[in-house]
Amino acid sequence: MDEVEGLADGEPPSQSPTPPIRIRLYDDQELTGRLHHRWQGSTGSWFYRVSVTLWASTQLGARDVPEPADVEFDAPQTHVRPVDGVSYQGVPLTRHRDAIIRARTGRRLPEPPPQNTVTAATEMGWGVERERQAYDATGPRRIHVHTEDCPIYKGPFDLTAAQALQTAAQPGAAICTMCSADKKITQLRQHPTPGTPSEPQAPERSPAAGQRAPGHSHPADGSDP
């Protein structure tokens, strides 16, 4: 069995450091958590395995008591930032084999097949998340519109694109940015397809008395009707 240099018999190896790091959540909240691991995926994107300490409940005899609990998750590199004066040396780091090969050879990922983004947004499922509201609240109920590939909302996704557009136009509605639902809603509004409502247009005004309508001749000028 291989021996680890510098360790006495029966002495466990020292644990990797878990320095503090700032984490930005999907709703732009910022928390201070712990960094456990940095890893690079097959596409070259970096992720950070982090943890935050939240409250949980546990049973102590016949009583329910609160206690702190660590929750681990992977955050994208774009949503973490270092804490000033903190060293991150020694934090484990791994890279995907495909990402290393591309970095050494200069190869690029194959281009995704072209697709009509408006058609894709029309054909996908949509869901609406309704926040809890106090019984004496007076304002509109807060709702969030998501697409079926949203990483933070697990469904159900039983709305059509037309229903999603109508829901997004309601007071108190917010459109999720994590699944790019906001961009898809904008595309649907700009390029409506059959079955999806478009922006209302102002009704055409009737010409006043004595005025000709655009594109129509007037008998008094001698032109053909």
MORA-V831715 format. One record per run of one state. SS is the DSSP state (H for helix, E for strand, L for the rest). FROM is the first residue (numbers start at 1). TO is the last residue. If there is no record, write none. Layout:
ss & from & to
SS & FROM & TO
SS & FROM & TO
//
This chain:
ss & from & to
L & 1 & 19
E & 20 & 24
L & 25 & 29
E & 30 & 40
L & 41 & 45
E & 46 & 60
L & 61 & 62
E & 63 & 76
H & 77 & 79
E & 80 & 82
L & 83 & 91
E & 92 & 95
L & 96 & 96
H & 97 & 105
L & 106 & 116
H & 117 & 123
L & 124 & 125
E & 126 & 130
L & 131 & 142
E & 143 & 147
L & 148 & 158
E & 159 & 159
L & 160 & 160
H & 161 & 168
L & 169 & 172
E & 173 & 175
L & 176 & 180
H & 181 & 190
L & 191 & 218
H & 219 & 221
L & 222 & 225
//
